[in-house]
Amino acid sequence: MSSAPYQPVSSLKRKRSASPLPLPIRIHGGTPQLLLTLPALLALPPTHLHHTISLRLSLLAVRRCLQLRDCAAANMTPEMECRAWTVFVELGMKIVGAGLSAESAEGEEWARGLENELVIAQKHPSLHLYIHHLTLQHAQLAHWQHSHKFARALLRRHCATLSSANPYSHHYSTHLTLVSLALSANPVDIPSALHSLAAIQTLADRWKHSDVGLLAQVIKLRALVSALRWTEVFPLLDTLEPVFGVTFPEGTQPPKPPTSAQPVSQAPPGIPLSTKSLNAPLSNPKLSPAVSLNPPKSELQATLELHVLALGVLAHIQAGRSADASKRITRLHTLLDSGVLDRAGIRDGVVEAAGPGRSPLFIHTTHPRVFFHLAFLVSAVAMRDATGRRPKPKVFAAEGLAVCERERPKPYQLAMGSGLRERQDVEERLSNIEADLLCELIGVCIQRSEFDDAEESLARLIAHTRTHQLWETYSARVTLYHAHLAHALQKTDRALEYYRVAAHIAGKEERGGRTMVGDRSGNVHAGVAVARFVRVAAQAGEVGLRIGIARENTGGQGIDDSFKKWGSDVAKECRTLGGTLEAVGRVIEACLTEEIVLAKNHLKASLTLTTHALDNHLRALILALTSSHYLHTSSEYAELMLTTARHLAAGLGAPASKSQDPQLRPNCSAQGPRKVGNATLGLWIGQRFTELYRRTGRDKRARRQGDINAEFTCALEEIRLRGRSAHHTPELEGDICMSP
């Protein structure tokens, strides 16, 4: 049997022919209805093995149905033809969105050329009954084809044609599509997105749809965070958090997570919770009636509360408010442990907004599998204290990676109307989260002088980014981590080289992003922000390393005026970024200035920032630097700061149990690794203690401190030997050279 090949529509006029097309089936009045029913019967979720086959068979059935429009025996009504064209467009959008119609090797032969057919189909005169739905599809297709201005103009014209006779969902979905196109453009268009969100808020207030209004505000919060507009983020957070009952009066703690005596909802089958609660590494705060966890009224409100809490944690961490972030992360853990991701209206990533009335409004939200993994990443970022036997950043990062490994082979649920594009989006987000968790783990291991774990995680990160085509995104960060590792291993030449390469790669990414953004005010996207942060961090690392080399080799005489000017510029840029880099910038300024009072003021300000942020790694360095200004003027105060710095330095690498605590072994030939925390800082502090003890006549303590210093010297010598014997990664250098 052979059938006539399908020919694209050549005319927009509807024709009838007395002679039917030669088809391998017997034509009768029910044939079109049967063919139109097949796509619904063949529909499979995008996670199914045969989803692509179902798309191909459904498209074949709809094409056969459209061939019958010129057959008199089929008796197709205009409504049936309209429905057939609409199903054809919906199937075609799924196929095009998944990349199956591409001309490259990734495309499918049976799907090629479909984009041109979609444009013709959407202009067919019989489709006026579905004008709203097809207009949204047309705009999305134009956006995929990089016709961004045309897509937005099409939606704006459609907005102007909508009236009170149209359902509420038509107004909301049109504006939400405009927001989606603005936030998914390259570069993102924040002002356009905020304008559309303001229109949604106005409509929701007029029609008293509170859930839709909350949705608009949460999307606005996400857009402001991605644009780094922190001055607008915190007022909006103060408005949104009380709506969800997220209030923390002075002197109160977040609600206590459920205990074993209080039953908790079962974990979703596709997203099982860990055997331990997410709150396990945290303290158990007392329950306060003022902040009790109110049950969410709807699935949409529960999803929005999760997003508000996660964004609030990131905002407070950026501002250096560790205590406020800790309260919100505990609340987030409590909500996740209550089984909110297992609710029927949330588990597939599509929730319904209550209140739109005549036609429902369904919203695509962050998939539960993605959000569950994201909770570990947000927790690892929020916990900045790397000291102790079980540092919380390392615990959350390691457990998050274990969850990623454990959940990878397990299936997850997607809505039946979703396509392969949604599945690819979920998998891409999970890959990015796993890469970010590896980055957090690498950073903590370097801070704690756990070099074996750091090198292993770095190798794993490089393999992961290559496998998932993420190397271009993470190449600058990977190079920066190699610079930090070489710096910690006393490989100064290698560290300087990596710092310069990291700054170069990140600078090119930043300039490329700014070129696309242009001069539009307020239109800074997250990619430019990340590139700028990495570039400034790499430059700050190079400045700090060069200052240390100059102090060690020439007593500070190698610092000339040109270097001071460059270091001051880097320090000022650090201060503009806020957070940890602001404290780093003040430390650099304190090291470059010759005025003692000004240096003390910079160190005092940086100490305040790191104390509020619980960044004990940087805090130990700042305390040691501050104590050097008081060694000869106030020995008691200097000794107090040195004692605190010594405890923090020892905690940066403390063994997991007390039985593994290192014993005093001044003999450098002793076997076994030494776990003495930060050996370089510990030795410097020990030498200052020896000076103080001898100056104050405490000879016995000075001799004991000398033995401890010998232990630090041996540990430092082991680090130097490791740095000289460790081989660099030639593959990494090749990738860096090939990076644009």
Secondary structure, DSSP 4 states (H G I P E B T S, - for coil): ---PPP-----SS---BSSPP--SS---TTHHHHHHHHHHHH---TTSTTHHHHHHHHHHHHHHHHHGGGBGGG---HHHHHHHHHHHHHHHHHHHHTTTT-SSTTS-GGGTTHHHHHHHHHT-GGGGGGHHHHHHHHHHHHHHTT-HHHHHHHHHHHHHH--TTS-HHHHHHHHHHHHHHHHHSSS--HHHHHHHHHHHHHHHHHHT-HHHHHHHHHHHHHHHHHTT-HHHHHHHHHHHGGGGT----TT--PPPPP-TTS--PPPPTTSPPPSS-TTTTS--PPP-GGG--PPPSSHHHHHHHHHHHHHHHHHHHHTT-HHHHHHHHHHHHHHHHTTGGGSTTTTTSEEEES---SS-EEEE---HHHHHHHHHHHHHHH-----SSS-HHHHHHHHHHHHHHHHTTS-----TT--HHHHHHHHHHHHHHHHHHHHHHHHHHHHTT-HHHHHHHHHHHHHHHHHTT-HHHHHHHHHHHHHHHHHHTT-HHHHHHHHHHHHHHHHHHHHHHHHHHTT-TT---HHHHHHHHHHHHHHHHHHHHHHHHHHHHHTTTT--HHHHHHHHHHHHHHHHH-HHHHHHHHHHHHHH---HHHHHHHHHHHHHHHHHHT-HHHHHHHHHHHHTTTTTT-HHHHHHHHHHHHHHHHHTT--SSGGGPPPP---TT--S----SSHHHHHHHHHHHHHHHHHTT-HHHHHHHHHHHHHHHHHHHHHHHHHHHPPP-HHHHHHHHH--
